[in-house]
Amino acid sequence: MHVIVIGGGIGGLALAQGLRKAGVSVAVYERDSGPASRWEGYRIHIDPAGARSLRACLPENLWQAFLATCGPGGDFGFVTEGLRELVVVEESIAYPAVSDPAEGHYAADRPTLRRLLRAGLGDVVRFGAEFTRYEHTADGRVAAVFADGSRAVGDVLVGADGASSRVRRQRLPQARSVSAGAVGMAHKIWLTEEITGLVPERLLTGMNIVMVDQRCFMFTSVFTPPPGAAEALAEADGGPEPASLKRPYLLCALVAHPDVLPQGVTELTGDALARVVDTLIADWSPDLRRLLARADPESLGAISFNASEPVPAWASGNVTVLGDAVHTMPPIGGLGGNTALRDARLLTRMLTAAHRGERELVPAIAAYEEQMREYGYAAVRSALAEKDQVLANTGAFGQIMLRTWFRICAKVGPLRRRTFRQGFAHSAPRAWETETPGSRENEPVTTGV
């Protein structure tokens, strides 16, 4: 069996690693001209669902390299616009301590993770391949057609080509992605000694939300590479040691309702976008405003958040989709990347079973799609609910009540655990995710957690 993957993002590369590890022939076609041809993003939160998927898909040396290049996930804090602490939710509430690293919570650098996922796939990933459509051949196989007129034929085609997926557009024309009613404006701030003096200690660890009585909020997260991270990455893929893995940085993302932003904000960059942000936070902490003014200019960017509407069950075939191509969600709560990794692991499992002759191909893909729709669209609903909660215009009285509740939670441990624990239940293992290392990844999938 030969599998064609369209798109070399996190989900597509994890699928390729998993299939290659299982001995399944695979090729990834990526429209980018090369591995460093565009800005690849910031810190990414890897929860236990993502971690156990990476452990299952990656060869042991790359799994160890992942662990060696990640920073601590950290606690989750809520602070006021004056940067006064309201409550800190301990990491142990969200992710109870376990001895298995695959059940851990990590802060990963997205470019580093992409580079790790490409390691060892030099003969698998083909850059500069712009997918335009697919066709079925006379013998029932599937051919990917590219912009330069070339074709690639395989037994399965997987659309891992993101929120604007051309594979999804052809395979599931009924699928719709709609505005999520939010725009994100991101900043990356290198944490030099000078800049750390501007930052309260709370913002130098874990993740935080700055809560305000406005239709916006700010999310912050820190990435602190562990000692030896750059060397571990270079050893894993034979490339150079990246300077970016030798210094920490802070991600600050201002998320706002479109109604409070000027039209065309997503087209702005640099100083123009910085002025929009500074206007929105004019009454916030002066230290925070000075901090954002030190952001790396190349990192400034704004995007509109979209969300996929659930698609009823469809007749399965040898073309399928994963990740943002089928369940786009706002990047709130860190669910998108982790859900794509979960897809990659489950689809690897099903295609491997078909490759070994233990399942018929189309029923195997149908089993993947059934499960993926369930947890994937649940993740979309969760991300939208969290977005609505933090962007709700509660008014001054509502803010006072919420902040009072958070301060009570800060003082009462059992109440804090009860209030916040359920918000992280999405990363709990499903029945098919409980295998130990070395167990077969091709047992029948059952529904449920």
N, C-alpha and C positions, 0 to 999 in steps of 0.2 A: 504494500500500500504506500502511496505517495501523497503527502498532504501539502497543499499550497496555502500559505498564510499571507494575507494582504495586510500590511502594516507592521512596522517594527517598533511599536511602543512597548510598554511594560507587559501588557497582556500577551501580545503576539510573540514577543521574545521568550517569555516564560513558557508559553505553549511549545515553542520550538525546542527549548532546552529539555522540557519534559518528554517530548516525543523522541528526541535524539537519545536521551538517556535510556528510553525503552526500546531502542532499536528500530524506530519507525522513520522512514525516509521523509524529510521535510525541507521545504524551501520557503524563505521569507522574502517578500518583495516590498520594498520601501521606496516611496517617491522622493524622499530627501536625497540630495546628491552625495552625502557622506555622513559619517557619524557625528560630526561637529558642525554641521551646516546651518544649525539654527539654535536659538536660545532654548535650553532644555528645562529651565525651571528651578525650583527651590527645594527646600526640605520637604520630605514626604513622610507622613505618619504610617508606619506599618504595624497593624494590630495583629493579634494572634491568628485571625483568619488568613491574613497575608503571609505571616511568617510560616505557618504550617504548609501553605501552598508552595512557598519558595523552597522549603526543605524537601518537599516531595518532588519538585520539578528539577532542582539543580543537582549537578554532581557534587559529591562531598567537598571537593576543594573549593568550589564556588560558594557553597553554603557557608563554609568556614570563613571565606573572604567577606561574605555579606556580614557575618557577625563581627568581623574585625574592623569593618569600615563604618559601622553604625554607631551613633551616639545614643545616650539614654533617652527613653521616651519621656519620662518625667511626669510630674503631677500636673493637674489642670486647675488654673486659678481664675477667679473673677475679680476684676478691679474696677474702680470708678474712673471717670474721665480725668480725675485729679491723681490717678495712679495709687489710690488708697485701696488696700486689700480688703475684699469682702469675705471670701471663703476660698480655701484651697482644697480641692478634692484629691486625696492621695492616690497615687498610682495603684496602690493595693486595693482600693475600692473598685476601680474600673477593671483592673487586670490582676487578680490575686496571684501572689508569688508562687511560682512552680519551678521544679527542677529542670524541666524540658525547655531548652532554648526556643523550640518551635512554638511554644505557647507564650512567648514573650511579646513585649511591646517596644518598638524601636523608632528612633529618628534616623531616617536615611536621607542622604543627599541624592536628589533625583538623577542628575547627570551621572553620579557614581553608580547608582543602581542600574541605569541603562547600559553603562559600560560593562558592568559585571554580567548582565544578562546577554550581552553580545559576545562575551569571552568564549573562545572555542568554536564560534559559529562563522568563522571566516569564509567557509565554503558553502554556507547556508543562506546568509543574508545578502541580497542583491540590491544595491542602492541605485537611485536614479530610475526606478521602475514605477511609472505612474499608471496605476490600474484604471481602466476605463469601463470594462464590463466583463461578464463571463458568458460562456456559451456551453451547452452540453454537446458532447460528441456523439457520433452514431453508436458507439459502444457503451454509452451511459456514463462516461467519465466527464470531467468538467475542465474547460480551458479558460484560463485567465488571459484577457487581451489587454495589451498595454498601449500607451499613447504613441509609441514609436512603431506600432504595428506588429511587434513580437508577441508570441503566445507561449504559455506554459500550461502543460496538461497534467492533471493529477486525478486521484480518486476522490479527494475531498478538497473543498475550498472553504477557508475560514476568513471571514471579514473581521479583522482586528484594526480597522482603519479609522477609528475614532468617531466623534460625534457627527461628523459630516460624511459618514460612511457611504461610499458608492455601492459597496456590496449590499448593505441593508436597503438602500434605495431600490435596487433591482430585486432583491430577494423578498423584501417585506415592504412593498410600496404603501401598504396601509399604515405603517408605523409613522408616528408623528412625534416630533420634538418641539416643545413650546417654551416660551420664556418662563423662567422661574421667578421673575420679578425681583431680580437683584443684580448688581454689578460689583465686581471685585477689582480693587486697585492695589497692586502688590508692590512692595519695596523690599530690597535685600540690603542689609546694613552690615558691613564687615565690622566685627567687634574688636577694634583696636583698643589699646589701653586708654586712649583719650576718650573714645566713645563710650566705653563701659562706665566711665565716670558720670555720664548723663543718664544712665539706665538704672532704675530701681532694681534691687536684687531679685524681686519677684519675676521681672521680665527676662532675667538671665538664666532661667531654668524652665524646662517643660513647655507647656502651652498655656495661653491665657486669653480671656476675652475682656476687652474694655467695654463696659456697659454704660450707655448714656440714654438720656431722655430725648432721643432723636431717632429717625428712621435709618439708623446706621449703627454699626459696631465695628470694633477692630479686633482681629485675631492676631496673636503673636506666637511665635514658636522659635526656639533657639536650636541651632545645630552645632554641636561641639564634637568635632572628630576625635576619636580616641587616639592615643599615642600609637604610631605605627600604621595608621590607616592608609596613608599614601603608599607606603611600601607594600602593604598587603594587596592593594589594588594592582600595583605594577607587577607584583609576582603572579597574581591570578591571571592576568591577560597578556603579560609580556610587554605592556606599553610603558610610557613614561610615568613618573610620579607626578600627580597633579598638585599644583600649588594650592588649589582651592581646598584640598583635604588636609591642609596644615594650619588652617585658621578658622575660628568659629564665626558664625554669622547669625543675624536675627532676621527672621521673616516677619514683616508687618503687612497685613492685608486688611484694608478698609473695605467693608462690604456695606453697600447702601442701596436703598430702594431707588429705582430710576427716577421717581418723581422729585427727588432732592438733588438731582444731578443735571448739568447742562446737556442739551442734545449733542450727540456726536462725541460723547466723552470717551468712548472706546477707540476713537481714532486719534486721541491725543497721546503724546509721549513727552518725556523729558520735563522741562520747566513748565509747560502748559498743564500737564497732568498734575504736577506737584502743586501748582497754584490752586487747582480744584480741591485737592485733598486738604491743603492748608486752610482754605476757606471753610470747609466742613468742620474742621477740628479747631477753629479759632478760639473757642472757649475751653479747650482741653488743657492739660498740663503743658506749660511752656517747655519742660524738658522733653516731652514726647514730640512736640513740634520741632524742636531743635534736632532731635534724633532722626526724624524722617527727612529733614533737610540734608542729612549726611548720607542718604541712600545712594547706592551705586546707580548712576544715571542709566546704565544699560539695563538695569533690572526693572525699571518702572514700566508698568503696563496695566491696561484695564481690559477686562473681558465681561461680556454679558453672560450670566448663568442661564443654562437651559436645562430642561428635564424631559425625559421620555415619558409619553403616556403608555400605560400598559397595553400590550398587544395580546389579544386572545390567542389561545393555542393554534398553531398552524401545522399544516401537513409537513412532516420532516422530509428531508432529502439529503443529498451529499453536499449542499452548500449551507453553512451556518455562520453565526456571528457571536462575538464575545465582547465584553467590556463596554466602553462608551458607544460602540457601534450599535448596541441594542438597548442598553439601560443607562443613558446619559443622566447624570445627576449633578446638582451644585456641589462644588468642592467644600462642603460644610460638614464637618464631622469626620472627614478623611475616609469616606466610604468608597469613593470611586475606584482608586487604585487597588484597594484591597479586594473589592468585588471582582475586578478584572483578573486578579491573581487567582481568586477562587474559581472563576470560570476556567482559567488555563489548566488548573489542576484537574478539575472534573472532566474537561474535554480530553485531556491527555489520558486519563483513566479509561474513558469510553472508547477512544480511538485505538488505544493499545489493546483492549480486549478484542476489538474487531480485527486488528492486525494479527492477533494470535489465533483467530478463528473461534474464539470463545463466545462471540456475539455476532449477529448480523450487523452490517454497517449502519443501515438506516435506523433500525431500532436502537442501536447504541447512541446515535446522534439524537434521537427522539428522547432518550432517557436523560441525556445532558440538557436538552432544551427545556424539558419539564421542570427539572430542578432549578435551572438557571432563571427561568421566569419567576419562580417562587421567591428565591432569596434576592434576585436582582431587583425586581420591582419593589420588594419590601425595603431594600436599601434606598431606592429613589424616594419612597414615601417618608422614610426616616429623615433623609437629608432635607426634604421640603418642610417637614414638620419642625425641624430644628431651625431652619431659616426663618419660618414664620414666627417662631417663638422669640428669637433674638431681634427680629426687625419689627416686632409688634409695637405700635405707638400706644403705650400704656398710660401716658400722661404722667404728671408730676406725682400724683397720689399713688399710681400703680408702681412707679419706680421706688418710692419710699417703702411700700409694702414688700416689694421683691428684695430690695437691699436689706430690709430688716430681717426677712426670712433667711437670707444668705448669712447674715451675721449670727443669727441663732444657730444655723447649721455649723458654722465655724466653731462654735463653742460646745456643741452636743454631737459627739461622734456617732452614736447610733442613728440619730436623725439625719446626719450627713450621709451615712451609708445608705439609708433607706431612700433618701431623696434622689441620689445620683446613680445608684448602682445599675438600675434598669436601662439607663441611657447607653450602656456599652454591651448590651446583650447580643447585638448583631454579630459579634465576633466569636460567640460560643460555637463549639464544633458541632457540625451536623453528623448524622450517623456514619456517613461514608468517609469522614475526615479523622476517624479515631485510630487508623492503622499506626502501628509503630514502625520505626525505620526497618527496612528489610522485608516488610510484609508486602503482599501483592497488591497492586493498585488496580486490580481488574475484577474485584468481586462485585456482584450486582449492587446497584445503587438503590437505596430505599429512601422513601420520603420521611422527613422529620428531622428534628434536632436531637 
